[in-house]
């Protein structure tokens, strides 16, 4: 889900919500990952001379979550997301 706001013709602001629901980690469906919610923010500004300035903030609230998770050989494995990122 994304919300766009254009306070000026040259400025575009976007807030995006990403939801990952729970999912099973093994073939027997005995273990599962609870899922997560992430918010990202983007700002784009059109500058004079045809230049564009873009700013990004991924994972605004620095939510801890796994990019991937599984359960094998009696062990949970989580591959954590790096957290909040600026770009």
C-alpha positions as CSV (number, residue, x, y, z in Angstrom):
1,X,0.0,0.0,0.0
2,X,1.4,3.4,-0.9
3,X,0.3,6.9,-0.3
4,X,1.5,9.7,-2.5
5,X,1.4,13.4,-1.7
6,X,2.4,16.3,-4.0
7,X,2.6,19.5,-1.9
8,X,4.2,21.2,-5.0
9,X,4.4,20.3,-8.6
10,X,8.1,19.7,-8.2
11,X,7.9,17.6,-5.0
12,X,6.6,14.0,-4.6
13,X,6.4,12.3,-1.2
14,X,5.6,8.6,-0.8
15,X,5.0,6.5,2.2
16,X,4.8,2.8,1.5
17,X,3.6,0.0,3.8
18,X,4.8,-3.6,3.2
19,X,3.2,-6.5,5.0
20,X,4.6,-10.0,5.1
21,X,2.2,-12.4,6.6
22,X,3.2,-15.5,8.6
23,X,4.5,-18.5,6.7
24,X,5.5,-22.1,7.5
25,X,9.2,-22.9,7.8
26,X,9.2,-26.6,7.2
27,X,7.4,-29.2,5.0
28,X,5.4,-30.6,7.9
29,X,4.0,-27.1,8.7
30,X,5.0,-27.4,12.3
31,X,7.1,-24.3,12.6
32,X,6.3,-20.8,11.3
33,X,7.6,-17.3,11.0
34,X,5.2,-14.7,12.4
35,X,5.7,-12.1,9.6
36,X,6.3,-8.4,9.8
37,X,5.2,-4.9,8.7
38,X,7.7,-2.3,7.3
39,X,7.3,1.3,6.4
40,X,9.4,3.1,3.7
41,X,9.6,6.7,2.8
42,X,10.6,8.4,-0.5
43,X,11.0,12.0,-1.5
44,X,11.6,13.2,-5.0
45,X,12.3,16.8,-5.9
46,X,12.6,18.2,-9.4
47,X,15.3,20.8,-9.5
48,X,16.2,23.5,-12.0
49,X,18.2,22.4,-15.0
50,X,16.6,19.0,-15.3
51,X,18.2,17.6,-12.2
52,X,16.2,15.3,-9.8
53,X,17.0,14.8,-6.1
54,X,15.7,11.6,-4.6
55,X,15.9,10.6,-0.9
56,X,14.9,7.3,0.6
57,X,14.5,5.9,4.1
58,X,13.8,2.2,4.1
59,X,12.5,0.6,7.3
60,X,11.5,3.9,8.9
61,X,10.8,2.4,12.3
62,X,13.9,0.2,12.3
63,X,11.8,-2.9,12.6
64,X,13.8,-6.1,13.2
65,X,12.7,-8.9,10.8
66,X,14.1,-11.7,8.8
67,X,14.5,-11.4,5.0
68,X,14.3,-15.2,5.0
69,X,13.7,-17.8,7.7
70,X,13.6,-21.6,7.7
71,X,13.6,-24.6,10.0
72,X,15.8,-27.6,9.2
73,X,17.6,-30.4,11.1
74,X,15.9,-29.2,14.3
75,X,17.2,-25.7,14.1
76,X,15.7,-22.3,13.2
77,X,17.6,-20.2,10.8
78,X,17.0,-16.5,10.4
79,X,18.6,-14.2,7.9
80,X,18.0,-10.7,9.4
81,X,17.4,-7.6,7.4
82,X,20.1,-4.9,7.9
83,X,17.6,-2.5,9.5
84,X,17.0,1.2,8.7
85,X,18.7,2.4,5.5
86,X,19.2,5.8,4.0
87,X,19.7,6.4,0.4
